[in-house]
Structure formats: structure tokens, C-alpha cells
Amino acid sequence: MKRILFIISCLCLTFSIQAQPRGRVQTLTDEEKYLDAMHRHITSEKLYGYVCQLSDTSLHGRLAGSEGMAQAVKIVENYYKSWNLLPAAGNGAYIQEYPHPCVEIEDGEMEILFPMNGTKKNETFWVPKQYEWADGWFAGNNSGSGDITADIVYAGFGVSAPELGYDDYAGIDVRGKIVLIEGETPNRSQNPDSIRMWYNHTLHQTKQANAAQHGAIGMLYLWVPGPNALYNKDFVYCHITEKVAEDVFLGTGKTYRETVANIYRTFKPASFATGKKAHIRMVSKYNPNATGKNIIGEIKGSDPNLADEYVIVSAHLDHLGMLPYHIAGANDNNSSTAAMLGVAEALAKSAVKPKRSVLFISLDGEEAGLTGSTYYTLHPTVPKDKIKAIINLEMPGTGEALAASIAESSPQLLPIVEDANRKYVHRQLTARTSPYLTRPRTDGAVFAKAGYPVADIRGRESFYYHHPLDNPESINPELLQSFSEWLFWITVLTASDTYPSSR
């Protein structure tokens, strides 16, 4: 009987507890709703998955204008569609297409030939030395097809600038020969006027055209590979590493590093015939009808009075293509695309939306001369004066820290960038303003030069630039997640009605 009474007592207590009126459901603040969306949809596992997907060998390195890049474009476009981003390229489309001829490298090789004296008088044998791909050479992205063997002439920076009192080609004959040149110029001044005067001579296109105009038939370019050059069907070239340059200098009484140091120190050319030959073979296919493709999706602003103002998040999707072997470009720039996709999904699925509209632009052609961003500045999809900020992303997948460069004309973005990290991310951050005077190396620089308010944000340490080791294994998923959360809050703050942010 006591047992029965105990059970009845427990049941009554349970019913009594359940019958108590429940408290009101707590209303989440906008900040809490944003945090909920961020934590649900921006995860290191998902971001790393995007990097791996876009780094797959089936995309052949995502050369602007190539079929591999078209496949990558379709991947990003499908994500935009699945999250119900509005098509924002015009005419109800996600794709802003523009002419972009491309050169695809199908095969290639490079070797240096060293002279050896024979047993007979004046008899010379040429002994070839081969180099492993990437350790010694890369294909020239826009090389013509050809198989050439010729004397090597070191031509310094490959610059002819008589108006500046400097000419690497003065006093040498490179007709029918292969020139060995390096990137940039002998000018090390950071004076803005000096940078402007030398600007054109820093361009790869200028160097290559200059070599051809002086009669060279080929080039060994001591610079990282990239498709930002001219296509000349009669000019064959490849990129080399310093290891090859040092070998070319062997037996000349000079070393490569000392020679370059003397050019900088004296501001005088040091061009000379090296006594070596090079053999370069390139097989390339030129497609003059190829097109570039920017992908543009929109999240409409929630405030009727601010929805016609925009924040743009941009990241280039293209990379180098086959050189003639695969380079994934996992950090450069699949990590940025991953971050952009993470933020796009989180905002699209958030219970609260930014007051201003947000455009997500996956840009084409950055590696090929910043063609996608340049085209967009000439053919904007929304009025320029309605764009409150462009947040451009570059290589955020390696290292441990963050960095930002803010256009000097838009210092109001600096506190937003700093606040987003200080309040929500807590990574080491280096942030500064930049005049963007030198040769543009990011789409952000193109936008800044066109007069847009720009913040270039990135990871502070970049490893394996334009190298096959820039693969998914090099990515730090935790940093990539931190960067994406940082980008999320920069976007939210910039698109809020309190823009610009105050401390």
C-alpha cells in the first residue's frame, strides 16, 4: 500500500510540474541570429571541402578561358542557385561574360646546354642538363609552339628605357638568341613619381614584346609562372628558377646574385653573352574565341531605404592552367572562393539579413592580367556611387595570422576591418592603408585605381606561391574558418545602417 501511495505521489508531482506555465521564448537579437547562422554554416570541414573540390585535377588548373575554368564557374554558379542568391549579372543571369582569348599549354621541356672541349682543336660538344619541372622550370603560359635551341644572352631586367637613362639591350645583339631576364626593374625607389615612370617597364607584356622587338626568338624568364603575358606564335619561352640562372652563370667569372646586386647598386646594365645555350620546346593551343566569366549573385538588402546600396565581396576563381602539369592553386585562390561561399550561404540562410544588398562576385582572369575585375569596372552591374565597399579576398588559407590593405581613399573601412577581428575572431591582424601605386597584383588594386572604396583582406603568410605545393595539404582549415568568420562580420558591419562603423 505504501508503494502504491508513493507512485501516486510521484505522478501528482510530475503532473504539477508539467502544468506550470512556461516562460516566454527568449527573443534573439540580430547579433545572436547572425552568430547562429555563422556557426551553423561556416565550418572548417565545409570550407576545406570547397577548396578540395575546386583544386581537383579534372579542372586542369582553372585557366581563364579554358574548359576547366568553365567547369569551376559552373560549380560556383550552382552553389549560388542552391542558396537562392539572386542572379545579378544582368538579364536574369549569374554570368557576366567577356572576350578572353587563352593559350593552353599541352607539353613542354627545357634544358641548358654547356660547352665541352673536344679532343680536336676548336672542337666543342654541347652537353645538356635537364631540370625537374617546378624545381627548375615551368612552361611559359602564353608561349607560342616551337622547338628552339639558341645561345643564351643575359639581358638583366629586359628593360629599354632611354628616357630614364637605362637600357639592358644597349651594346648586345640578341637576334636569333634566347634572352635570360628577370622580373621588375632596377628601380627600387618608393617615390610615387618614380614608381609611375617605371610602371610600364614592370609589365610582363612589355618585357616580352621588347625581347621580340630586339630579335630574340625565345626567353628564360626568372619569375614565377603566370598567364599575364602576350601571345606571339613565333616567340617561345619558359619560366626558370634561380637554380637554373646560377648554372647559366657558371664559368663566366660572375654569379647571378652578385650581378643583380651590382645592377641595383650602380644602376647600370650588366648584360652579356653567357656562352651557354638553351633548348626550349613548347606545344601550345591558342583559342582566340575563348571567354572570361564573372559569376555574380546577390542577397537583397532588408531595409527598403538602403537596399539600393551595395557591399561587394569579390574573389578570383581562376589560376594558371597546365604548365604543362597541374598546379591546384588551393590557397591562390580557392581558399578565398571557399570563404566567399561560406559567407554567401550563411547570409542567405540567416534569419536576419543585412540592411544593404550584398553582391558576391567570383572573378575570372586575375592571373591573366586582372581581366575580370577590369571588365567589371568598365561594365558595372550596379551604379558605382551606390557601392559602399568592395571587400576583396586573397590567399587566406595558410599561416596563422590575418592582414588587410585599405585603399587610402577609403580609410573609413579600416575600423570596420579591425572591429570585426577584435570583437569576433581574435586573430593577430596587420592592417594598413595603401596607395596602390605599383603594378596591380590583386583585383582590389584594380577596384581601388578605378575609385571604389576597397579593403583587400588575406592571410598574412602565403606559402608556395604559383607552385605545385600550393595544394589542399598546405591549407590550415582553422585559419580559413577564422578568416571566413572575419569576412562574415566585415560584410555584416559594412552592410549595416551604422556604416561606417565607430569604435
FENRAPE-V363122 format. One record per residue. N is the residue number from 1. RES is the residue in one letter. OMEGA is omega as a letter, one per 30 degrees, with the letter a starting at -180 (999 if undefined). BURIAL is I if it has 9 or more other ideal C-beta (glycine too) atoms within 8 Angstrom, else O. Layout:
BEGIN
n = (N | N)
res = (RES | RES)
omega = (OMEGA | OMEGA)
burial = (BURIAL | BURIAL)
END
This chain:
BEGIN
n = (1 | 2 | 3 | 4 | 5 | 6 | 7 | 8 | 9 | 10 | 11 | 12 | 13 | 14 | 15 | 16 | 17 | 18 | 19 | 20 | 21 | 22 | 23 | 24 | 25 | 26 | 27 | 28 | 29 | 30 | 31 | 32 | 33 | 34 | 35 | 36 | 37 | 38 | 39 | 40 | 41 | 42 | 43 | 44 | 45 | 46 | 47 | 48 | 49 | 50 | 51 | 52 | 53 | 54 | 55 | 56 | 57 | 58 | 59 | 60 | 61 | 62 | 63 | 64 | 65 | 66 | 67 | 68 | 69 | 70 | 71 | 72 | 73 | 74 | 75 | 76 | 77 | 78 | 79 | 80 | 81 | 82 | 83 | 84 | 85 | 86 | 87 | 88 | 89 | 90 | 91 | 92 | 93 | 94 | 95 | 96 | 97 | 98 | 99 | 100 | 101 | 102 | 103 | 104 | 105 | 106 | 107 | 108 | 109 | 110 | 111 | 112 | 113 | 114 | 115 | 116 | 117 | 118 | 119 | 120 | 121 | 122 | 123 | 124 | 125 | 126 | 127 | 128 | 129 | 130 | 131 | 132 | 133 | 134 | 135 | 136 | 137 | 138 | 139 | 140 | 141 | 142 | 143 | 144 | 145 | 146 | 147 | 148 | 149 | 150 | 151 | 152 | 153 | 154 | 155 | 156 | 157 | 158 | 159 | 160 | 161 | 162 | 163 | 164 | 165 | 166 | 167 | 168 | 169 | 170 | 171 | 172 | 173 | 174 | 175 | 176 | 177 | 178 | 179 | 180 | 181 | 182 | 183 | 184 | 185 | 186 | 187 | 188 | 189 | 190 | 191 | 192 | 193 | 194 | 195 | 196 | 197 | 198 | 199 | 200 | 201 | 202 | 203 | 204 | 205 | 206 | 207 | 208 | 209 | 210 | 211 | 212 | 213 | 214 | 215 | 216 | 217 | 218 | 219 | 220 | 221 | 222 | 223 | 224 | 225 | 226 | 227 | 228 | 229 | 230 | 231 | 232 | 233 | 234 | 235 | 236 | 237 | 238 | 239 | 240 | 241 | 242 | 243 | 244 | 245 | 246 | 247 | 248 | 249 | 250 | 251 | 252 | 253 | 254 | 255 | 256 | 257 | 258 | 259 | 260 | 261 | 262 | 263 | 264 | 265 | 266 | 267 | 268 | 269 | 270 | 271 | 272 | 273 | 274 | 275 | 276 | 277 | 278 | 279 | 280 | 281 | 282 | 283 | 284 | 285 | 286 | 287 | 288 | 289 | 290 | 291 | 292 | 293 | 294 | 295 | 296 | 297 | 298 | 299 | 300 | 301 | 302 | 303 | 304 | 305 | 306 | 307 | 308 | 309 | 310 | 311 | 312 | 313 | 314 | 315 | 316 | 317 | 318 | 319 | 320 | 321 | 322 | 323 | 324 | 325 | 326 | 327 | 328 | 329 | 330 | 331 | 332 | 333 | 334 | 335 | 336 | 337 | 338 | 339 | 340 | 341 | 342 | 343 | 344 | 345 | 346 | 347 | 348 | 349 | 350 | 351 | 352 | 353 | 354 | 355 | 356 | 357 | 358 | 359 | 360 | 361 | 362 | 363 | 364 | 365 | 366 | 367 | 368 | 369 | 370 | 371 | 372 | 373 | 374 | 375 | 376 | 377 | 378 | 379 | 380 | 381 | 382 | 383 | 384 | 385 | 386 | 387 | 388 | 389 | 390 | 391 | 392 | 393 | 394 | 395 | 396 | 397 | 398 | 399 | 400 | 401 | 402 | 403 | 404 | 405 | 406 | 407 | 408 | 409 | 410 | 411 | 412 | 413 | 414 | 415 | 416 | 417 | 418 | 419 | 420 | 421 | 422 | 423 | 424 | 425 | 426 | 427 | 428 | 429 | 430 | 431 | 432 | 433 | 434 | 435 | 436 | 437 | 438 | 439 | 440 | 441 | 442 | 443 | 444 | 445 | 446 | 447 | 448 | 449 | 450 | 451 | 452 | 453 | 454 | 455 | 456 | 457 | 458 | 459 | 460 | 461 | 462 | 463 | 464 | 465 | 466 | 467 | 468 | 469 | 470 | 471 | 472 | 473 | 474 | 475 | 476 | 477 | 478 | 479 | 480 | 481 | 482 | 483 | 484 | 485 | 486 | 487 | 488 | 489 | 490 | 491 | 492 | 493 | 494 | 495 | 496 | 497 | 498 | 499 | 500 | 501 | 502 | 503)
res = (M | K | R | I | L | F | I | I | S | C | L | C | L | T | F | S | I | Q | A | Q | P | R | G | R | V | Q | T | L | T | D | E | E | K | Y | L | D | A | M | H | R | H | I | T | S | E | K | L | Y | G | Y | V | C | Q | L | S | D | T | S | L | H | G | R | L | A | G | S | E | G | M | A | Q | A | V | K | I | V | E | N | Y | Y | K | S | W | N | L | L | P | A | A | G | N | G | A | Y | I | Q | E | Y | P | H | P | C | V | E | I | E | D | G | E | M | E | I | L | F | P | M | N | G | T | K | K | N | E | T | F | W | V | P | K | Q | Y | E | W | A | D | G | W | F | A | G | N | N | S | G | S | G | D | I | T | A | D | I | V | Y | A | G | F | G | V | S | A | P | E | L | G | Y | D | D | Y | A | G | I | D | V | R | G | K | I | V | L | I | E | G | E | T | P | N | R | S | Q | N | P | D | S | I | R | M | W | Y | N | H | T | L | H | Q | T | K | Q | A | N | A | A | Q | H | G | A | I | G | M | L | Y | L | W | V | P | G | P | N | A | L | Y | N | K | D | F | V | Y | C | H | I | T | E | K | V | A | E | D | V | F | L | G | T | G | K | T | Y | R | E | T | V | A | N | I | Y | R | T | F | K | P | A | S | F | A | T | G | K | K | A | H | I | R | M | V | S | K | Y | N | P | N | A | T | G | K | N | I | I | G | E | I | K | G | S | D | P | N | L | A | D | E | Y | V | I | V | S | A | H | L | D | H | L | G | M | L | P | Y | H | I | A | G | A | N | D | N | N | S | S | T | A | A | M | L | G | V | A | E | A | L | A | K | S | A | V | K | P | K | R | S | V | L | F | I | S | L | D | G | E | E | A | G | L | T | G | S | T | Y | Y | T | L | H | P | T | V | P | K | D | K | I | K | A | I | I | N | L | E | M | P | G | T | G | E | A | L | A | A | S | I | A | E | S | S | P | Q | L | L | P | I | V | E | D | A | N | R | K | Y | V | H | R | Q | L | T | A | R | T | S | P | Y | L | T | R | P | R | T | D | G | A | V | F | A | K | A | G | Y | P | V | A | D | I | R | G | R | E | S | F | Y | Y | H | H | P | L | D | N | P | E | S | I | N | P | E | L | L | Q | S | F | S | E | W | L | F | W | I | T | V | L | T | A | S | D | T | Y | P | S | S | R)
omega = (l | a | a | l | l | l | l | l | l | l | l | l | l | l | l | l | a | a | a | l | l | l | l | l | a | l | a | l | l | l | l | l | l | l | l | l | a | a | l | a | l | l | a | a | a | a | l | l | l | a | a | a | a | l | a | a | a | l | l | l | l | l | l | l | a | l | l | l | l | l | l | l | a | l | a | l | a | l | l | a | a | l | l | l | a | l | a | l | a | l | l | a | l | a | l | a | a | a | a | l | a | l | l | a | a | l | l | l | l | l | l | a | a | a | l | l | l | a | l | a | l | l | a | l | l | a | a | l | l | a | l | l | a | l | a | a | l | l | l | a | a | a | l | l | l | l | a | l | a | l | l | l | l | a | l | a | l | a | l | a | a | l | l | l | a | l | l | a | l | l | l | l | a | a | a | a | l | l | l | a | l | a | l | a | l | a | l | l | l | l | a | l | l | l | l | a | a | a | a | a | l | a | l | a | a | a | a | l | a | l | a | l | l | l | l | l | a | a | l | a | a | a | l | a | l | a | a | l | l | l | l | a | a | a | a | a | l | l | l | l | a | l | l | l | l | l | l | a | a | l | a | a | l | l | a | a | l | l | l | l | l | l | l | a | a | a | l | l | l | a | l | l | a | a | l | l | l | l | l | l | l | l | a | l | a | l | a | a | l | a | l | a | l | a | a | l | a | l | a | l | a | a | a | a | a | a | l | l | a | l | l | l | a | l | a | a | a | l | a | a | a | a | f | a | a | l | a | a | a | l | a | g | a | l | l | l | l | l | l | l | l | a | l | l | a | l | l | a | a | l | l | a | l | a | l | l | a | l | l | a | l | a | l | l | l | a | a | l | l | a | a | l | l | l | a | l | l | a | a | a | l | a | a | a | l | a | a | l | l | l | a | a | l | l | a | a | a | a | a | a | a | l | l | l | a | l | a | a | a | a | l | l | a | l | l | l | a | a | a | l | a | a | a | a | l | l | l | a | l | a | a | l | a | l | l | a | a | l | a | l | l | l | l | l | l | l | a | l | l | l | l | l | a | l | l | l | a | l | a | a | l | a | l | a | a | a | a | l | l | a | a | a | a | a | l | a | a | l | a | l | l | l | a | l | l | l | l | a | l | a | a | a | a | a | a | a | l | l | f | a | l | a | 999)
burial = (O | O | O | O | O | O | O | O | O | O | O | O | O | O | O | O | O | O | O | O | O | O | O | O | O | O | O | O | O | O | O | O | I | I | O | I | I | I | O | O | I | I | O | I | O | I | I | I | O | I | I | I | O | I | I | O | O | O | I | I | I | I | I | I | I | I | O | I | I | I | I | I | I | O | I | I | I | O | I | I | I | O | I | O | I | O | I | I | I | O | O | O | O | I | I | I | O | I | O | I | I | I | I | I | I | O | O | I | O | I | I | I | I | I | I | O | O | O | O | O | O | O | O | O | O | I | O | I | I | O | I | O | I | I | O | I | I | I | I | I | I | I | I | I | O | I | O | I | O | I | I | I | I | I | I | I | I | I | I | O | I | O | O | I | O | I | I | I | I | O | O | I | O | I | O | O | I | I | I | I | I | I | I | O | I | I | I | O | O | O | O | O | O | I | I | O | O | I | I | O | I | I | I | I | I | I | I | I | I | I | I | I | O | I | I | I | I | I | I | I | I | I | I | O | I | I | I | I | I | O | I | O | O | O | I | I | I | I | I | I | I | O | I | I | I | I | I | I | I | O | O | O | O | I | O | I | O | O | I | I | O | I | I | I | O | O | O | O | I | I | I | I | O | I | O | I | I | I | I | I | I | I | I | I | O | I | I | O | O | I | I | I | I | I | I | I | I | I | I | O | I | O | I | O | O | I | I | O | I | I | I | I | I | I | I | I | I | I | I | I | I | I | I | I | O | O | I | I | I | I | I | I | I | I | I | I | I | I | I | I | I | I | I | I | I | I | I | I | I | I | O | O | I | I | I | I | I | I | I | I | I | I | I | I | I | I | I | I | O | I | I | I | I | I | I | I | I | O | O | I | I | I | O | O | O | I | I | I | I | I | I | I | I | I | I | I | I | I | I | O | I | I | I | I | I | I | I | I | O | I | O | I | I | I | I | I | I | I | I | I | I | O | O | I | I | O | I | O | I | I | I | O | I | I | O | I | O | O | O | I | O | I | I | I | I | I | I | I | O | O | O | I | I | I | I | I | I | I | I | I | O | I | I | I | O | I | I | I | O | I | I | I | O | I | I | I | I | O | I | I | I | I | I | I | I | I | I | I | I | I | I | I | I | I | I | I | O | O | I | O | I | O | O)
END
